[in-house]
Amino acid sequence: MIKNYFKIAIRNLRRNKIFSAINIFGLAIGISASLVIFLIINYDFSFDKFEKDGDRIYRVVTNSTFSGIAYPSSGVTVPLGNAMRNEVTGLEVTAPFYIWDSKKVSIPNSSIDKPAIYKKEEKIVFTDRSYFKLITYKWIAGSPEVSLLQPYQTVLTEENAKHYFPNLTNEEIIGKEIVFSDTVHTTVTGIVKNLDQNTDFTFKTFISRATLEKTSLKPQEWDMWDNTNSTSQLFIKLSLGTNPAQIKKQIAQLYNKYHKPDSDDNSITEYDLQPLSDVHFNTTYDNFDQRIAHKSTLYGLMAVAAFLLLLGCINFINLTTAQATQRAKEIGIRKTLGSSKKQLVIQFLSETFLLTIIATILSVIITPLLLKAFEDFIPSGLHFTWQQPDVLLFLFSVTLLVSLLSGFYPALILSSYNPVSVLKNQTNKNNSNSRNATIRKTLTVSQFVIAQVFIIATIIVSKQISYSLNKDMGFQKNGIVYFSINYHDTSKTNKKVLLQKLKAIPEIAAISLSSSPPSSKGTWSSTLKYKDGKKEIESDVQIKLGDTNYIRLYNLKLLAGKNLPFSDTVNSLLINETYSKILGFKQPQEAIGKYIEWENKQDAIAGVVADFNQKSLHEVIKPLVIGSRTSAERTFNIALQPQNAEGTVWKNAISKIEKSWKEIYPEEDFEIKFLDESIAKYYTREQHISSLLLWATGLAIFISCLGLLGLVIYTTNQRTKEIGIRKVVGASVTQIVSLLSKDFIRLVIIAFVIAIPIVWFAANKWLQNFAYKTNVSVWVFLGGGAIMLIMALFVLLLRTYKAAIANPVKSLRTE
């Protein structure tokens, strides 16, 4: 019986080649897009699911508030780890570690004549055995009992062991020496297998924490309870039955016990427990400087996948119900011969299932192309093979779901025909025909609503990105490059010599030394006080350091005062307009000559500069001071001469800058950045969303137009004789095209009206992420509607024009 169902299904697919192709391509595109999205979602939600008792693992994070401004940090004060281990109850594991990235690594006893040197090695941490109780590694050499107990002991992952000692076995590597930053001589005491599952714990080199604690390497903040940064991380595993709220309460008591605030300290510091399952997704805290997935984006992707699948299903339902009358006699004969409604439903579902299987196979072929198209959005660790068990399960589930969604309603409609009416050719007289037409129109409107939502959303996102990239941020950003010298290079001579060499390069227009460009990801803030004679105003203020050329090079606008020559004494400051208003000055000129207390010194306000964006447009402009401290100004800001006709000025300038760098720092890597490109990276996430929407929009339009084309073909075929008669009595081609198209155009307009409030609500919610945003004007909606209307008209004209110019003699002969 089942074999017979599929034979009939194959015959029907062959008989209706055009409609079958439209259905298959529509479903295939929807399934392939949903498969790509499934791969992304499945990848991100699989992170750190393998850790034993992962539901009891938490990261201790810091939430500080100063002057009403929140400063969240994924790090903690360094002494908190040991204090919790000794004094907090209810913990099974306490694992503090200290991140130590971008270090030079030397292998003294390598097989070559001179030591092997690796620059800027990443994923290095100082920790102890507790880390390996928290995250389960398989030890393949050495012993976990004796590793990381004493100073200058190192454990490597298998990958790094082969990286540093390519010609040695794991056992031979034990006892070998590794030197970090030319001064830290360590011995390898263990090798662990690489974690082969998706994880954010990607550290490759583990140095004993005692190396920091008991040697001259001990950081200055080691015993300080008022210093927090993200390099000092603390993870814990709760004992069975322990309530996280109990641990938070004990941490607060511990902090209050050891932290001795100053009398004028108005900051608030609180500790929270971040679940391990939240580390990969929470953008409030960093993720060891790795990619953070956004749950809101992932849920949005789920919606996109659902919509694209729905569009394919709507196509199938529309075209199948539209062709129902063509199979009416077949159904009547089958019922007369004894077929039950159940058997007919199974037969039509089997046809849908076969078509969906073909679409699924085609989708597997299309998926690599979509992965290539989405490569900027897809995580680097994601790989696709259709043999993966989770992929096979997904494809099987989607095939069943789509078959049911697409086939169940048409199967019910087709199987419900009355055999007597069918064989008398009376099906068109039934009310069910008009009811089916109404359902088809409703589904078609739904298709165009989805497509228009995508179109208008794409325009709005692109408009905001363009606004963000082109908005005047209050400083010059084009044609400017910058680079920084090593933090550990304290030589004033090197910096001066490099500066003189750069000044001799003709392609350079201006040079300034600073702590950072006007807009940068890094943040430095400090507490500043101002006394107006009546009260003291204490504020958390952003700090930037720069020489006299800083204002000129970046074309910062002085609203009042003057740009004084700065010096290491920092006896004068420039403030921005926002800080001027916080201090109570109605006019910038009023601030000139007033004194601000910074680092227990009184510094005069020499000038007020116009506000400029210190970070992305997501954030508001904060109070700012610009001072000078020559020793801390390690960033070279360089304005390049305008490009020539050949476009070689900037290339030549960068080449000469690198040559000058190598003459001073021959062992250091040279890294230079264009300021406008650095600012553009603030909006990488939005650019990915824009790309995703662009592709989703294209797919939605394509699927919708496929469905529209199918309905137009069906309609023109049904009205062939009517068209012939109208032409005979004098109707023009334009009149016939208009007659055939107006109902479909009406559906597009209805869809546009429905889409407007949906997009308006979603767009305004999304734009709330930006402190400075573009306007959602009327033309955005009109433009989106026009695009869909033009596409629909194009599809309509493809078929209606052909029907309108057909020979009426042929049309009237059609039986």
Buried (B, 14 or more C-beta within 10 A) or exposed (E): EEEEBBEBBEEBBEEBEEBBEBBBBBBBBBBBBBBBBBBBBBBBBBBBEBBEEBEBBBBBBBBBBBBEEEBBBBBBBBBBBBBBBEEBEBBBBBBBBBBBBEBBBBBEEBEEEEEBEBEEBBBBBBBBBBBBBBBEBEBBBBEBEEBBEEBBBBBBBBEBBBBBBEEBEBEEBBEBBBBBBEEBEBBBBBBBBBBEEBBBBEBBBBBBBBBBBEEEBEBEBBEEBBBBBBBBBBBBBBEEEBEBEEBBEBBEEBBEEBBEEEEEBEBEBEBBBBBBBBBBBBEBBBBBEEEBBBBEBBEBBBEBBBBBBBBBBBBBBBBBBBBBBBBBBBBBEBBEEEBEEEBBBBBBBBBBBBBBBBBBBBBBEBBEEBBEBBEEBBEEEBEBEBEEEEBEEBBEEBBEEBBBBBBBBBBEBBBBBBBEBBBEEEBEEBEBBEEBEEBBBBBBBBBBBBBBBBBBBBBBBBBBBEBBBEEEBBBBBEBBBBBBBEEEEEEEEBBEBBEEBBEEBEBBBBBBBBBBBBBBEEEEBEBBBBBEEEEEBBBBBBBBBBBBBBBBBBEBEBBBBEBBEBBEEBBBBBBBBBBBBBBEBEEBEBBBEBBBBBEEEEBBBBBBBBBBBBBBBBEEBBBBBBBBBBEBBBBBBBBBBEEEEEEEBBEBBBEBBBEBBEEBBEEBEEEBBBBBEBBBEBBEBBBBBBBBBBBBBBBBBBBBBBBBBBBBBBBBBEBBBBBBBBBEEEBEEEEBBBBBBEEBBEBBBBBBEBBBEBBBEBBEEBBEEBEBBBEBEEEBBEEBBEBBBEBBBEBBBBBBBEBBEBEBEEBBEEE
